[in-house]
């Protein structure tokens, strides 16, 4: 009887060791599969965010009456942009030196919109008009080719996937060569070159 107990104990020990080896191998294999699944999940999320996330752009314009500044925002993404905050400041620049003349004037300190709808095929738009007191005088100086106006927008919004995006845009309003428009809008980095044309 004791002999059978020893044989049985030996077989049980062998089975336990064999099971432990197989279980360890399975755990190692499953751990590798888990890492691959996590990589795939991250890749899928990045692709989804890249193609679906809210994408807000802010555009600033000065009407031809030289009295009105329009601040517009559009969402070109498929999901809604949330908690949109926009700050716009206007600065006069000397045509010859490009240096700021005076202090920046705040056009809108915190234009806020809780949601800017996203949808496929068209942009959701936000428009707001402002009437800064000094704009007419500054605009006349631009028309006279003594100044140009820089409009800098700083903005932030939620991309619909839990990330807050912070961005900025800058437009310069320079003397226009067209008779029907006193000012021409260009990107700020283009302004010095375009003024000299």
Backbone torsions as a table, in degrees:
resi	resn	phi	psi	omega
1	UNK	NA	-43.0	-179.6
2	UNK	-62.2	-33.2	179.8
3	UNK	-63.9	-43.2	178.6
4	UNK	-65.4	-35.0	179.3
5	UNK	-65.0	-40.5	179.2
6	UNK	-66.9	-43.6	179.1
7	UNK	-63.2	-44.8	179.6
8	UNK	-61.9	-42.8	178.8
9	UNK	-63.3	-40.5	178.6
10	UNK	-63.7	-44.3	178.2
11	UNK	-63.9	-41.7	179.6
12	UNK	-64.0	-43.1	179.2
13	UNK	-63.7	-43.5	178.4
14	UNK	-61.7	-43.1	179.4
15	UNK	-64.1	-40.6	179.8
16	UNK	-64.8	-45.1	179.1
17	UNK	-63.9	-43.7	179.1
18	UNK	-62.2	-44.2	178.6
19	UNK	-61.9	-42.9	179.8
20	UNK	-61.6	-40.9	179.2
21	UNK	-65.7	-45.5	179.7
22	UNK	-64.5	-42.0	179.7
23	UNK	-64.1	-41.1	178.3
24	UNK	-63.5	-41.5	178.8
25	UNK	-64.3	-42.9	177.8
26	UNK	-63.0	-41.8	179.1
27	UNK	-61.9	-43.6	178.3
28	UNK	-61.6	-44.2	179.7
29	UNK	-65.0	-44.4	-179.5
30	UNK	-66.6	-34.7	177.3
31	UNK	-62.4	-43.0	176.3
32	UNK	-63.2	-40.2	177.7
33	UNK	-64.7	-39.3	178.3
34	UNK	-62.1	-43.8	178.2
35	UNK	-61.9	-41.0	178.1
36	UNK	-65.7	-39.7	178.5
37	UNK	-65.3	-38.5	177.7
38	UNK	-65.2	-41.1	176.8
39	UNK	-61.7	-44.3	-179.3
40	UNK	-64.7	-41.1	178.1
41	UNK	-62.4	-45.0	178.0
42	UNK	-62.0	-42.5	179.0
43	UNK	-63.3	-44.1	178.6
44	UNK	-62.9	-42.0	178.2
45	UNK	-62.3	-45.0	179.1
46	UNK	-61.5	-41.6	178.2
47	UNK	-65.2	-41.0	179.3
48	UNK	-64.0	-46.3	178.9
49	UNK	-63.1	-42.5	-178.7
50	UNK	-63.6	-29.4	-177.5
51	UNK	-104.6	-17.2	-173.4
52	UNK	-116.1	-25.3	-170.9
53	UNK	-60.0	154.2	175.1
54	UNK	-61.6	140.8	178.7
55	UNK	-136.5	99.8	-175.0
56	UNK	-95.6	136.0	173.1
57	UNK	-124.9	138.8	178.6
58	UNK	-111.8	132.0	179.1
59	UNK	-125.8	137.0	178.9
60	UNK	-118.2	138.2	178.8
61	UNK	-135.7	155.7	173.4
62	UNK	-116.8	124.4	179.5
63	UNK	-66.2	158.8	-177.3
64	UNK	-65.4	-17.0	176.7
65	UNK	-75.4	-6.1	-179.5
66	UNK	59.1	26.0	179.4
67	UNK	-122.2	-15.3	-170.5
68	UNK	-124.1	131.8	172.9
69	UNK	-107.7	128.6	176.2
70	UNK	-107.5	129.9	176.3
71	UNK	-112.5	121.7	-179.4
72	UNK	-124.3	147.6	175.8
73	UNK	-134.8	138.7	177.6
74	UNK	-130.3	148.4	177.5
75	UNK	-112.2	108.6	179.5
76	UNK	-90.4	1.6	-179.9
77	UNK	-86.6	174.2	-179.1
78	UNK	-89.9	-21.4	178.0
79	UNK	-105.1	162.7	-177.2
80	UNK	-71.0	137.7	169.1
81	UNK	-83.8	141.9	-177.5
82	UNK	-123.9	156.5	175.6
83	UNK	48.8	58.4	-178.7
84	UNK	-82.3	125.2	177.1
85	UNK	-123.7	127.7	-178.3
86	UNK	-127.8	133.0	174.6
87	UNK	-123.6	129.3	179.9
88	UNK	-127.0	131.8	176.5
89	UNK	-126.8	144.5	-178.9
90	UNK	-112.4	134.0	178.0
91	UNK	-132.2	135.2	172.3
92	UNK	-81.6	141.8	176.8
93	UNK	-126.2	141.7	177.1
94	UNK	-72.9	134.3	-176.9
95	UNK	-63.3	-39.4	-175.8
96	UNK	-76.8	-42.8	-174.1
97	UNK	-100.4	-22.4	-175.2
98	UNK	76.7	3.5	-179.6
99	UNK	-79.5	150.3	178.0
100	UNK	-66.6	140.2	176.4
101	UNK	-114.1	110.2	-176.8
102	UNK	80.4	-175.6	-179.0
103	UNK	-90.0	153.1	174.8
104	UNK	-60.9	146.5	176.6
105	UNK	-108.7	126.8	178.6
106	UNK	-76.2	122.7	176.9
107	UNK	-85.5	-51.2	173.3
108	UNK	-139.6	127.4	-175.9
109	UNK	-80.5	-41.3	178.5
110	UNK	-155.6	80.9	173.3
111	UNK	-73.0	117.2	-174.2
112	UNK	-118.3	137.2	172.2
113	UNK	-137.8	128.1	-178.0
114	UNK	-67.4	-29.8	-177.7
115	UNK	-151.7	137.3	173.1
116	UNK	-123.1	110.2	-171.0
117	UNK	-63.6	139.2	173.1
118	UNK	-109.7	146.6	177.4
119	UNK	-161.8	152.7	-179.7
120	UNK	-70.9	139.8	171.4
121	UNK	96.1	-23.6	177.0
122	UNK	-153.0	159.9	-179.8
123	UNK	-88.7	142.1	170.0
124	UNK	-89.1	133.6	-168.8
125	UNK	-122.5	144.0	172.3
126	UNK	-120.5	127.7	176.2
127	UNK	-126.6	138.5	177.8
128	UNK	-142.8	137.7	-179.9
129	UNK	-107.7	142.7	177.5
130	UNK	-130.5	152.4	-177.4
131	UNK	-127.3	75.0	-178.6
132	UNK	-67.1	139.0	-174.8
133	UNK	-60.8	-42.0	-173.4
134	UNK	-85.4	-0.8	-172.9
135	UNK	-63.5	-41.2	-177.6
136	UNK	-61.1	-45.7	179.0
137	UNK	-64.0	-44.6	179.0
138	UNK	-62.7	-41.2	178.9
139	UNK	-62.5	-40.0	178.1
140	UNK	-63.5	-38.4	177.6
141	UNK	-65.1	-33.6	176.9
142	UNK	-68.3	-45.6	179.6
143	UNK	-59.7	-35.2	178.7
144	UNK	-79.2	1.4	177.1
145	UNK	65.1	31.8	175.8
146	UNK	-101.2	-26.3	-176.9
147	UNK	-137.9	164.1	163.5
148	UNK	-133.0	158.1	-174.8
149	UNK	-111.8	131.3	175.8
150	UNK	-106.7	128.5	175.4
151	UNK	-114.9	111.5	-178.6
152	UNK	-107.3	128.6	179.4
153	UNK	-114.0	128.4	171.2
154	UNK	-115.3	132.1	-176.4
155	UNK	-148.3	158.9	176.2
156	UNK	-144.9	155.5	-178.3
157	UNK	-162.8	160.6	173.8
158	UNK	-86.8	134.4	-174.4
159	UNK	-84.3	3.2	-180.0
160	UNK	88.9	-4.9	179.3
161	UNK	-125.4	23.3	175.6
162	UNK	88.4	4.9	-179.1
163	UNK	-110.1	136.9	175.6
164	UNK	-93.7	124.6	-179.9
165	UNK	-100.7	131.5	175.1
166	UNK	-116.5	130.8	-176.4
167	UNK	-148.5	175.3	177.2
168	UNK	-150.6	159.9	173.4
169	UNK	-141.8	157.4	-178.5
170	UNK	-143.7	125.4	177.3
171	UNK	-121.3	142.0	176.3
172	UNK	-112.0	139.8	176.9
173	UNK	-112.0	112.0	-173.9
174	UNK	-118.1	165.9	178.5
175	UNK	-57.6	135.2	-179.1
176	UNK	-94.6	148.5	175.6
177	UNK	-90.1	-11.2	178.8
178	UNK	-82.4	138.4	-177.6
179	UNK	-71.1	-28.0	-175.7
180	UNK	-85.0	-12.8	179.8
181	UNK	-126.8	120.0	-179.9
182	UNK	-72.5	-27.8	-177.2
183	UNK	-124.1	149.4	176.4
184	UNK	-121.3	134.2	179.5
185	UNK	-94.5	129.9	175.3
186	UNK	-138.0	166.4	173.0
187	UNK	-65.7	146.1	-176.1
188	UNK	-56.5	-39.6	-178.2
189	UNK	-69.4	-16.7	177.7
190	UNK	-88.4	-17.5	-170.8
191	UNK	-56.3	-49.7	-177.7
192	UNK	-59.3	-38.2	179.9
193	UNK	-71.3	-44.1	-176.6
194	UNK	-67.9	-32.6	178.9
195	UNK	-64.8	-36.3	-176.5
196	UNK	-79.9	-8.8	-178.2
197	UNK	-69.0	NA	NA
